Amino acid sequence: MIGKLNHVAIAVPDLDAAIAKYRDLLGAKVSEPQNLPEHGVTVVFVLLDNTKIELLYPLGEASPIAGYLAKNPSGGVHHLCFEVVDLAEATDRLVRSGVRVLGDGKPKTGAHGLPVVFLHPKDFDGTLIELEEVAG
């Protein structure tokens, strides 16, 4: 069902410092910051040959990343994102198997302009999973 690893998301307490580390110290290509008000985050993608790293920074006080950083002030891995060809089919199959979809269960538009859902971390060994629909 899942395809490629699309990205690993890391919550960061200082977005500019994180960008500098990946760009200047590691020599990676880094995207411009993108605000995603629907998700309460600002994202930056570190572009790698085989995947991406998504740097997450809170956008507003109600941001879920603000809560994550309150518990993890140094930041850390927030979630893994996997590609799926048919998000509705994948979601339905998972829900029938007892997996919980976060929020209202309906896809939202993610940072790449594609539909995404998040799966409860308690159903995946403590790891928050994002599924992103991509063209087959």
N, C-alpha and C positions, 0 to 999 in steps of 0.2 A: 504494500500500500504506500509506504513512504518512499520518496525518491531521495534526491541529493540533500545533504546538509546545506541549507541556504545560508545560515549564519549562526554564530554564537553571540549572544547579547551579554554585554557587561555593563552593569550600573556603575556610574562613576560619580564621585563627589565634586570633581572639578573638570568640566568638559574641556576647557582650553589646555589644561595640563595633560589630560589624557590624549588629546589630539597631538600635542607636541611630542609626547613619548613615542607614539606610533609613527608619526611623520618624520621627526628629526632624529630620534635615537635608533628606530628600527628601519627607517627608510621606506616606509609603506606609503602608498597613495591613499589619501584620505578625502572623502567627499566634503561638501559644504554642509553645515548644520541645517537640519530640516525640522521645523516645529510640527508636531502632530497633536493638535489640541484634543481630538477625539480620544486619544490614548494618554494624554497628560504628560507627554515626553518631547524632548528634543533629541533627535538621533543624528549620528554621524556614522558613516560606514567606512571601515578600513577595508580596502579592496585588495584581495589576495588572489593568486592564480586559481586556487581550488575552492575558495569559499569567501565569506566576508565576516568581519567582526563588527557588530553593531554596538556603538557606545551610546548608552542611555543616560539622559540627564533629566531631572524633574522639570516639568513645565507647569508651574503653578503649585500651590500648597496642597491641592487635593490629588496630586500625582501619585500613582501607586509606587513610583520609583522613590519618591520622598519617604514613603513608609519603609521601603526596602532599605534605603540608606540610613534611616533612623536606627534600624536593627543591625546594619552592617556599615558603619561609618567609613570604612576604607573602600567600600564598593565590593564588587565581586560578580561572578557569573550569575546572570539573572535567568536566562532561558536558552533553549536550543530551538532553532526553527528548521523544520523539515518541509520539503516540497511535496505536494500531492497534486495529482492531475484533476481529481474531482472532489472538491472540498465537501460538498453536500453528501456524497456517498460515503466518504471517509468518516465524516462526523456522525452520520446515521449509524454506521457500522460500529463505531466506538461507543456511542450512547447505548445501543442495544447490548453491548458487552459490559455495561456498567460504568464506563468512563464518564466523568463529569466535565462538561464544557463550562468554562467560566463566563461570568456575565449573564446575559439573557440567552446565550446559546446560539445567537445569530452572528454570522460573519460580519466583521468590520473591515474597512479598508485599511491596509497596512502601509508601511513606509514606501513600498514599491508600487503602490497604487493597485494592489491585488487583494482579494478577500483573504482574511485570516481568522482563525479561532485559536483560543488558548485552552489547553487541557490542564485540569487540576494537578498540581505537583504531587499530591498524596496518591494519585493513581499511577505515577511513574517514578517511584522510588525517590521522592523528594525533589524531582526536577520538573520545572515548569516547561511545558512543550507548546510551541506555536506551530500550527500547520498553515502553510501558505499555498493557495491554489496557483498553479502554473500551467501553461499550455503544454499539452502532451506532445 
